[in-house]
Amino acid sequence: MTPANSAIPCLLLAAGLILAAATGCAGLEEHKGAATGAVIGGTVGALTGSAVGGEGNRTGAAIIGGAVGAAAGGAVGHYGYDEKQKTDK
């Protein structure tokens, strides 16, 4: 793994953490579950994609993994947050 490729997972993790901090904003309250799930799923997906991507394909695999993870995490987070709101009422 070259130094440039090894920095990609760290950068993706840092970006995910910054986005996770941003999900606490009041404007995102109605989409809090989806936003949180998308950030967590995207971060995990990008890291997983980078880890399993073959030599020379890590960046592309991280991007694809991040996109798939964000979509899946957003859907799961939205569902979980909606279920929690239903039980709280």
ChimeraX attribute file (.defattr): number of C-alpha atoms within 10 A of each C-alpha:
attribute: neighborCount
match mode: 1-to-1
recipient: residues
	/A:1	9
	/A:2	8
	/A:3	7
	/A:4	8
	/A:5	15
	/A:6	13
	/A:7	11
	/A:8	17
	/A:9	22
	/A:10	12
	/A:11	11
	/A:12	20
	/A:13	18
	/A:14	13
	/A:15	14
	/A:16	20
	/A:17	14
	/A:18	12
	/A:19	17
	/A:20	17
	/A:21	12
	/A:22	14
	/A:23	18
	/A:24	13
	/A:25	9
	/A:26	9
	/A:27	9
	/A:28	14
	/A:29	12
	/A:30	12
	/A:31	16
	/A:32	20
	/A:33	22
	/A:34	26
	/A:35	24
	/A:36	25
	/A:37	26
	/A:38	29
	/A:39	28
	/A:40	24
	/A:41	26
	/A:42	28
	/A:43	28
	/A:44	23
	/A:45	26
	/A:46	29
	/A:47	24
	/A:48	18
	/A:49	24
	/A:50	26
	/A:51	16
	/A:52	13
	/A:53	16
	/A:54	12
	/A:55	12
	/A:56	11
	/A:57	13
	/A:58	23
	/A:59	19
	/A:60	15
	/A:61	21
	/A:62	26
	/A:63	18
	/A:64	17
	/A:65	24
	/A:66	26
	/A:67	18
	/A:68	19
	/A:69	25
	/A:70	25
	/A:71	19
	/A:72	19
	/A:73	25
	/A:74	24
	/A:75	17
	/A:76	18
	/A:77	23
	/A:78	21
	/A:79	15
	/A:80	15
	/A:81	17
	/A:82	17
	/A:83	11
	/A:84	12
	/A:85	10
	/A:86	9
	/A:87	7
	/A:88	7
	/A:89	5
